[in-house]
Amino acid sequence: MRNQDLIAARARRGFTLIELLTVIMIIGVLASILLGVLALANKRANKAATQSMFVQWASAIAGYKGTYSFYPDLGTGYTAQSDTYYTLDDGEQGRNLVRALSGKNPDGTALTDSERKKFNPRGREFCTFPSEVFLDNDPKKAKLADRFGNTRIRVVLDTDSDSMLTLKEKPENTTDLGLVNGNKLQAKIFICTLKADGADFEDIFVKN
C-alpha cells in the first residue's frame, strides 16, 4: 500500500485513544503554565498598585502635616510623646483617614461641621479614595484594603518628631526596610500591609 493510501486509511480511522490522551495531556500542561504566568502577572500588578496607593497616602499625609503643622488625628492613640500607630482594619480609623486626607466621607458625602473641624479644618483634598481602595470595591463598607483584599493596613507617624519610628509590628520580609536595632526605622511616615494568616497576601510597605 502506498504512503498516500496509508495516510488516507489513517484519516478515516481517526485518532487512537492514546493519541487523544497525549493531546489532552499536552493541552493541560500548556494551560497550567499559562494560568501560572497570568497569576504571577496579576500578583505583580496588584502589588505595584498597592505600593502606588500607599505612596499617594504617604504624600498626602506629608501634605497634611505641611498644611496644618501636625499629623492627622484619626481618633485614637494620637500622642506627641511617642510615635502614633494606627491599625486601619479597625474600620473607624480607616474612615477617619479618608476624612482627613480627602475632606469627605468614604461614600463621598460632605463632612459635618464637627467632623471637618476635627479631621480637615480647611476642607483640603490631599488625595482621593476611589472605590477600588475599599474592601470589595465598596465605599459604603468604608473599610480600606490593599489590592489583594487585605485589610491589615498599618500607618505609623513620627508624632514625637525624632525622625525615627518604632514598629510594633513588622512585615515578614524586612530585608529592604533598613531597620535599626531590630524594630526602629529612620522615617517620618510608614505604611504597610501585614501578611494575613492563612492567606496568600503580600507584605507591602512604603516609607517617607
Phi, psi and omega per residue, in radians:
M1 nan 2.334 -3.132
R2 -1.240 2.832 -3.135
N3 -1.015 -0.722 -3.128
Q4 -1.097 -0.648 3.111
D5 -1.183 -0.674 3.106
L6 -1.095 -0.765 -3.139
I7 -1.116 -0.747 -3.137
A8 -1.108 -0.739 3.134
A9 -1.122 -0.697 -3.139
R10 -1.147 -0.701 3.132
A11 -1.092 -0.702 3.128
R12 -1.196 -0.568 -3.086
R13 -1.300 -0.512 -3.123
G14 1.491 -3.053 -3.123
F15 -1.361 2.567 3.008
T16 -1.405 2.899 3.132
L17 -1.063 -0.714 -3.139
I18 -1.108 -0.716 3.119
E19 -1.122 -0.737 3.114
L20 -1.098 -0.770 3.125
L21 -1.106 -0.648 3.117
T22 -1.126 -0.766 3.123
V23 -1.108 -0.768 3.130
I24 -1.089 -0.714 -3.141
M25 -1.116 -0.751 3.136
I26 -1.100 -0.769 3.114
I27 -1.072 -0.718 3.129
G28 -1.097 -0.745 3.125
V29 -1.114 -0.786 3.138
L30 -1.109 -0.689 3.133
A31 -1.140 -0.726 -3.138
S32 -1.143 -0.660 3.093
I33 -1.122 -0.779 -3.132
L34 -1.106 -0.754 3.132
L35 -1.117 -0.673 3.098
G36 -1.102 -0.738 3.122
V37 -1.123 -0.758 3.140
L38 -1.136 -0.697 3.135
A39 -1.122 -0.729 3.128
L40 -1.140 -0.726 3.122
A41 -1.121 -0.699 3.120
N42 -1.147 -0.688 3.118
K43 -1.113 -0.763 3.130
R44 -1.136 -0.684 3.126
A45 -1.137 -0.729 3.124
N46 -1.145 -0.666 3.127
K47 -1.157 -0.771 3.134
A48 -1.112 -0.708 3.134
A49 -1.151 -0.667 3.106
T50 -1.157 -0.773 3.110
Q51 -1.069 -0.718 3.097
S52 -1.082 -0.725 3.106
M53 -1.072 -0.784 -3.131
F54 -1.167 -0.630 3.082
V55 -1.078 -0.731 3.109
Q56 -1.097 -0.757 3.136
W57 -1.117 -0.775 -3.134
A58 -1.086 -0.739 3.106
S59 -1.122 -0.665 3.127
A60 -1.163 -0.710 3.110
I61 -1.119 -0.720 3.082
A62 -1.097 -0.692 3.089
G63 -1.138 -0.666 3.082
Y64 -1.072 -0.798 3.130
K65 -1.083 -0.710 3.123
G66 -1.154 -0.564 -3.118
T67 -1.377 -0.771 -3.003
Y68 -1.852 -0.113 -3.136
S69 1.216 0.233 3.029
F70 -2.654 2.800 3.126
Y71 -1.409 2.759 3.126
P72 -1.113 2.360 3.065
D73 -1.665 1.936 -3.056
L74 -1.584 0.224 2.928
G75 1.894 -0.252 3.121
T76 -2.747 2.425 3.044
G77 1.520 -0.074 -3.096
Y78 -1.218 2.278 3.133
T79 -2.651 2.581 3.073
A80 -1.676 -0.025 -3.119
Q81 -1.583 -0.277 3.124
S82 -2.720 3.119 3.090
D83 -1.161 2.584 3.112
T84 -1.764 2.307 -2.970
Y85 -2.109 2.054 -3.131
Y86 -1.953 2.386 3.064
T87 -1.927 1.832 -2.999
L88 -1.335 -0.164 3.018
D89 -1.291 -0.169 2.822
D90 -1.332 1.858 -2.979
G91 -0.939 -0.599 -3.084
E92 -1.153 -0.703 3.118
Q93 -1.163 -0.657 3.069
G94 -1.106 -0.777 3.105
R95 -1.059 -0.704 -3.122
N96 -1.213 -0.551 3.048
L97 -1.093 -0.755 3.103
V98 -1.072 -0.789 -3.139
R99 -1.069 -0.739 -3.092
A100 -1.193 -0.735 -2.996
L101 -1.592 -0.395 -3.129
S102 -1.887 -0.313 -3.076
G103 1.294 0.278 -3.140
K104 -2.439 2.925 2.982
N105 -1.341 2.819 -3.141
P106 -0.967 -0.551 -3.138
D107 -1.492 0.101 3.076
G108 1.587 -0.088 3.134
T109 -1.322 2.781 -3.099
A110 -1.254 2.623 3.066
L111 -1.301 2.640 2.993
T112 -1.256 2.917 3.138
D113 -1.024 -0.729 -3.116
S114 -1.205 -0.655 3.103
E115 -1.163 -0.755 3.139
R116 -1.107 -0.744 3.132
K117 -1.071 -0.654 -3.090
K118 -1.374 -0.725 -2.972
F119 -1.818 -0.574 -3.044
N120 -2.764 1.351 -2.987
P121 -0.956 -0.615 -3.102
R122 -1.622 -0.014 3.123
G123 1.151 0.507 -3.122
R124 -1.288 2.532 3.037
E125 -1.771 1.798 -3.131
F126 -1.497 -0.495 2.995
C127 -2.836 2.915 3.134
T128 -1.824 2.822 3.121
F129 -2.251 1.472 3.127
P130 -1.160 2.930 -3.019
S131 -1.038 -0.521 -3.056
E132 -1.235 -0.184 3.111
V133 -1.530 -0.026 3.130
F134 -1.809 2.706 3.104
L135 -1.009 2.278 -3.117
D136 1.033 0.424 -3.132
N137 0.971 0.566 -3.035
D138 -2.119 1.722 3.126
P139 -1.035 -0.434 -3.129
K140 -1.157 -0.477 3.058
K141 -1.257 -0.422 3.075
A142 0.943 0.604 3.110
K143 -2.081 2.002 -3.093
L144 -1.255 2.536 -3.134
A145 -2.607 2.690 3.036
D146 -1.399 -3.100 -3.043
R147 -1.285 -0.081 3.022
F148 -1.660 -0.009 -3.083
G149 1.466 0.216 -3.127
N150 -1.496 2.157 -3.120
T151 -1.676 -0.012 -3.092
R152 -1.389 1.167 -3.106
I153 -1.731 2.341 3.120
R154 -2.078 2.427 3.049
V155 -2.191 2.164 3.130
V156 -2.079 2.258 -3.064
L157 -2.112 2.484 -3.115
D158 -1.448 1.144 -3.084
T159 -1.331 -0.191 3.044
D160 -1.654 0.038 2.964
S161 1.045 0.640 3.074
D162 -1.854 0.116 3.125
S163 1.032 0.416 3.118
M164 -2.422 2.205 -3.131
L165 -1.810 2.450 3.024
T166 -1.825 2.084 -3.061
L167 -1.611 2.108 3.065
K168 -1.325 -0.582 3.093
E169 -2.247 2.540 -3.100
K170 -2.218 2.600 2.980
P171 -1.022 2.732 -3.134
E172 -1.097 -0.707 3.126
N173 -1.748 1.855 -3.100
T174 -1.824 0.194 -3.029
T175 -0.974 -0.776 -3.047
D176 -1.647 0.127 -3.086
L177 -1.378 -0.592 -3.077
G178 1.283 0.787 -3.094
L179 -1.253 2.597 3.071
V180 -2.020 2.309 -3.141
N181 0.978 0.555 3.014
G182 1.581 -0.698 -3.060
N183 -2.479 0.242 3.130
K184 -1.871 2.470 -3.031
L185 -2.326 2.256 3.114
Q186 -1.408 1.702 -3.112
A187 -2.946 2.901 3.095
K188 -1.889 -0.432 3.133
I189 -2.417 2.323 3.104
F190 -2.390 2.256 3.116
I191 -2.266 2.332 3.128
C192 -2.661 2.814 2.871
T193 -1.882 2.504 3.092
L194 -1.778 2.418 -3.098
K195 -1.011 2.214 -3.119
A196 -1.326 2.456 -3.139
D197 -1.046 2.239 3.060
G198 1.275 0.220 -3.115
A199 -2.212 2.654 -3.100
D200 -1.553 1.053 3.110
F201 -1.757 2.613 3.134
E202 -1.534 2.546 2.888
D203 -1.363 2.091 -3.105
I204 -2.290 2.387 -3.127
F205 -2.612 2.743 2.959
V206 -2.397 2.620 3.061
K207 -2.306 2.621 -3.058
N208 -2.358 nan nan
